[in-house]
Amino acid sequence: MIKPILILTMLLVLISCSEEKKEPITNKAQYDQYLNTAANESYKSALNEKEFWSERLTPDSTGVGNLAPLGGAYEKMFATTGNAKYLRDAETLYKKGIDFSFNNSDGYTRALAHNYISQHRFKEAKEILEETYAGVSHKRSTEYMLFDVYMELGEYEKADEFLGKLKNNSDYNYLIRLAKWSDYKGNLDAAIKYLEQAMAIAESRDSKPLKIWTYSNIADFYGHAGRIDDAYAHYLKTLQLDPENAYSIKGIAWILYSEEGNTKEANRLIDSLMVNHKLPDYYLLKAEMAEFDENPSEVIKMQQAFTSAVDKGGYGEMYNTYLIEIYGESNPKKALTLAQKEVSNRATPETYQLLAYAQLQNNDKEAALKTIEHHVEGKTFEPMAQYYSALVYKANNMPTKVEALKEELMEAGFELGPVMLSKIKKL
């Protein structure tokens, strides 16, 4: 017979083992080689492209054949620096291309629409795409983009219609959109399956651009599914092809913070990005990590740095959603005005949940509840929408609904991060 004291000892050992810190997923030796802040080769390559195509433009020529690649070079310069001026430079070139192309402006129209999407000017993108689609155009290429813009605008019936037009399970571009649709419908497993099929196509073609896009995006989906090892592996695969891929370095920083609680190392990665890639987003991640580290003065400092970068950077509507969340705490009236503007720009469940949050922060819990019930509930599976819905239900004394959402949100711990997770526990 096993003695009670021995059983107790065995239980204590088991508990101790279960509480041992997990082995880290990340490995500094694997990613450190990609933190060469001085190189900035991607920007230099884009700059060389810009100078090459600029030299081909002459004052006595429309240069219509050179405008598209020059615009593309400016967009690459934006991607490598975060400087929104380059997006506007590309916009000017695409508009010039449309003016000079006369009856053959379809390609320039799609390029301009893509540029508008990058600037979050979705209604303008929709307008010009629908116009070119009605005329002489490359229908399938335009259908891809119309699906994208309808999704951004919350016009899901139209998006579904165009997805039906595009159906082809051997088409990479169809599969990545089918994955996006599956994610919107709350079927993460299906979304991953379709992205894996797209990844197989990218690898069979040995297409570097397609592999970079697919690896980095499927890494996000793996993270959402709790497959953190797979997420990390695919961020590394992206970096092996594109050593300066800021998206993947940021993804690894998120793993360091959200999964491993290593804010010091995560901040080191973000600091390396900010040398050349000056997107305002990074200040928000640094603010969140400062909150995790219980450093309130640093939180305020980073949030102020973010709002200042957005104001000075000429980003237009690109950061409205983040600003609403920040102003919800510090300036609720401004948050409400921005949220109303964002809903006007694109009426999606995600923008409506921000409106509900802003209404709640302005002490109008009844209006917030109506917004959630009419425009958010059952219409999105995004964790932040679920969280703001739970806040509204709690304010309106609806504990059953709060508990149901709280249970779902606890499963999205990695995606939301430890700061949000601690707030969810307090619901």
N, C-alpha and C positions, 0 to 999 in steps of 0.2 A: 504493500500500500504506500502511495506517495504521500509524504507528510505535508500538512497544510502550509508549513513555513517554506517548503521547497516549491510548492505551487505558486505561492506569493512571490518568491524570488524569480521564478520563471516568467510570471506575468510582468514583473517590473523590468526584466531584461527585454521582453518583447515590446513593451511600451517605449522603453529607451531607444530600441532599434528603430521603431516606427517614427520616432521624433528626431532621429538623426538627420542632419542637413543632407539634402539630395546632392548627388554629384552634379556639378555645373554642366550645362549643355554646351556652352560656348567654350572656345579654346583660343586664347589670345594669340598663340603662335600661328593659327590658321588665318585670322583676319587682320593681324597687325600690318602685314605687307601692303594692305590696301589703303592705309591711312597716310599716304604720302601727300601731305598738304601742299607741297611746293610745286608738284608736277603740273597739275591742271591741264593734262594733255588733251582732254576732250574739248575744252574751251579753245585751246590753241588750234586744234583741227578745224573747229567751227569758224574761228576767226580767219583762218587761211581760206576756207571756202568762201566766206563773205567777201574777202579782198579779191579773190579770183573772179567771182561773178560781177562784182562792182566794176572792175576794170573793163569788163566786156560791154558795159553800158556806155554808150556815147551820147553826147548832147543832141545829135541830129538823127537819132534813131529811137524808136519806141522800145527796142530791146525786149520785146514781148517773150522771146524764148528764154531770156536770162532772168526774168523776174521771179519765176517760181522757185528755181534753185537758190536764188539770193534770199527770197523769203524763208525758204527752208533752213538756210544757214543762220538767219536771225533767230528762228525758233530753236535751233540747237544751242545758240548762245544763251537764250533764256533758260533752257533746260539745264545748262551747265553752270549758270551764275545766279539764277533767280531774279535777274533784273527785268522788271516788267516792261521797260522801255523797248526791249528787243521784240516783245510780242506786238507792240504798237507799230514798230518799224515794219515788221512782217505784214501786218494788217494793211498798211499803206501800199505796200508793193502788190499785194493780192488784189486790192481794189483797182490799182493801175492796170494790172493784167486783165481784169474784167473789162475795163473801159476800152483797152486796145485790142481785145480778142474778137470783138464784134459777135459773130454768130458761133464762136467756138470757145465760150468762156466757162464751160462746165467744170473743167479741172480747177480753174482758179476759184470758182464758186465753192467747191468742196474744200479747197485749201483755206479759204476765208472762213467757212463755217467751222472748220476744225480750230482755227485761231479764235473764233468767237467762243467756242466751247471752253477752250483753255482760259478765257477771260470771264467765264461764267455768264456770258451774254447769250443765253440759250434761246430766248425768243427770236433774236435776230438771226441766229443760226438756223432755226426752224423756218423762218420766213424765206431766206434765200435758197435753202435746200428744197422746199416745196415748190418754189418757182422754177428752179432748174429741172426738177423731177418732172414737172408738167411739160417741159419742152424737150428739145433734143439733148439727151444726156446719156451717160453710162449708167443705166438704171440700177444695176446691182450695187455698184459702189455707193450710189446715192442712198439706196435702201439701207445699207449698213449704217450710214450716218444718221438717217432719219430714225432708225430704231434707237440709236444712242441718244439723240436729242429728245425723242418722246419719253424715254426713260427718265432723263434729267428733269423734264417738265411735269412728270407725273401723269402723262397721257398714256396710261398702261394699255388700254384697249387698242390704240393705234400701234403701240410698240408690239403687241402680240400679233396684230395683223401683219406687220412687216416681217416679224420673225417667221410667220408662216410662209411668206413669199420667199424667204431666204433658205428654207429647209434643205439641208444637204449635209449629212453626217460625215462626209469626207472633206468638208470645207472648213479650214482653220478659222476663218472669220465668222462663220456661222456658229461654230462650237463655242468660241469665247463669249459670244452674245447669248447663246443658250445657257451658258454657265451663269452669266449675269442675271438672266431671267429666273433661273432656278434659285439663286441666292435671294432675289427679291421675293420669291414665293416662300422662302423659309426652308428650302430643301438644300442644306449645305452639302450633304453627301452627293447629291446629283450634281451640284455645281462643281465639286472637286472631280467627279468622274468625267465631266465634259472637258474640264481644263486639262485633265490627264490625257484625254484623247487628243486635244489640241497640241499638247506637249509632244506626244508621239509623232504627230505630223511635222512639227517644227524640227524635231530631231531627225526624222527620216529625210527631210529636205536639207539638213545641216545648215539651216538658215540662222545666222547669228542674231539678227534683229528679233526674229520671232522667238528664239530660245531665250534671249534676255528678257523680253516682255513676259513670256509664259512662266519662266522660273521665278521671277520676282513677284508676279501676281499669285501664283499658286502657293508660294511661301506664305503669303497673307492668309489664304484660305486654310492652309494646314494649321496655322496658328489659331484661327477661329475655331477649328475642330479639336483643339487641344493637342495636336500632333507637333509639338514644339521642336522635337529633333528633326522632323522632316522640314519644318519651316526654316530652321537654321541651315540645314544642308542645302536647300535651294537658294537661300540668300548667298551662300558661298559659291554655288554653281554660277549664279549671276555674276558675281565679282570675278570669277575666273575668266569670264568672257569680256566683262566691262569693269576693269579694276577701279574706276572712279564712279561707280553706280551709287549715287547718294541714297536712293530709295532703299537699297539693300543694306547699306551701312546703318541707316536709321533703323531698319528692321532688326538688325543685330543688337543695336543699342536698346531697342524696346525689349528684346529677350533678356538682356542683361538687367534691365530695370524691373520688368513685370514678372519674370519667372525667377530670376536669381537675386533680386534686391540689391544689385551692385550698382548703385547710382554713381559712384566715383568713376568706374570704368565706362559706364554709359555716357556720362558727361564728357569723358575724354574723346569718345567717338563723335559726339555731337560737336564738340569744339573743333575737331579736325575738319568736319564738314563745313562749318561756318567760316573757315578761312576764305574759301572761294565761292561757296554756294550759299548765298545770303537770303534764303527764304525766311520769312517771319515765323513759320511753323516751329522752328527749332526753339525759339524762346518759350513757346507754350510747353513743349516737352520738358525743358529745363525748369519751368515754373512748377510743373507737376512733380518732378523729382525733388524739388526743394520742399514742396508740401509733404512728400513722403519722408524727407529727412527732418521734418519739423523745424523748418527755417522760414518763418513767415515774412521776414524782411526781404529775403531773396525771392520769394514768391511774387511779392508786389513789384520788386525791381524787374523781374523777367516779364511780368504781364505788361508793365509800362513800356518795356523795350519792344514788346510785340506790337502794341497799339501804335507806338511811334513809328516803327518800321512799316506798318501798313499805311499809315497816314502819309509818310514821306515817299513811299515806294510807288505810288500811283497804281495800286492794284485793283482799283475799281470795286467791283462786287465780289471779288474772289475770296475774301475773308469774312464776309458778313456773319456766317454761322458761328465762327469762333468769337467774333466780337460780341454777339448776342449773349453768349455764355459768360463772357467776362463782365459785360455791362449789367448783366442780370444781378450781379452782386453789388457792383459799385455805382451803377447809374441805371436803375430799373426803367425809367421813362425813356431813356435813349435806347435801351434794349428792346422795348416794346415798339418804338418807331422803326428800328431796324428789322425786327421780326415781321412787322406788317409789310415792309418793303420787300423782304425776301419771299414772303408768301405771294406777293403780287408778281414777283419775278418768275417764280416757279412753285406752283401749289402742290407740293408733295407731302406725304405723311411726315417726312423728316423736317420740312420747314414748318409745318403746322405744330409739331411737338415743341419746337423752339418758341413759337408764338404762345403756346399754352404755358410754357415755362415763364416767359416774359409777363404774361397776364398774371400768373401766380405771384411773381415777384412784385407786381404792382397791387397786390392784395385783392385781386379779382378772381377768387377761387371758383366762382360759379361760371364765369366766362371761360376760364381755363378748362373746366370739366366739359363744357359744351364742345370746345375745340377738340379735346381728346376723343370724346364719344362720337363726334361727327366725322372727324378727319384722320384719326390715328388708330383707334382701337380696331384690331383685326386687319389693318391695312399695311402693317410693316412688322418685321421681326428684328429690326435694328436694336441692339442693346440700349443705346442712349435714349431712343424713343420709348422703350419699355421703362427705363429709369424715370424719365420725366413724367410719364403716365402714372407711375407709382407715387411720385411726389404729389401729383394732383389728386389722386384717389385718397391719399393719406390726409391731405388738407380738407377734403370733403367727407371725411369719416367713413371710408369704405374699406375696412380692414381685410375683408375676404379677397378683394381684387388686389390689394397691396401684397398680401402673402403669396398669391399665385404668381405675380410678377417677380417677387423677391426670389422665389425658388428658381425661376428661369434664369434670372440675372446672375445668381451664384455660379451657374455653369459657364458663364462668360468671363470668368475672372481674369484670364490671361489677356483677352482682347480689351477689357476695360481698364486693367491695371490695378495695383494694390490700393491706390488712393480712392478710386471709385468703389472698389470692393468694400472698403471700410465704411463708406457712406451707405452702401446697400445694406450692410448688416444692421445699420441703425434705423432702417425704414420701419 
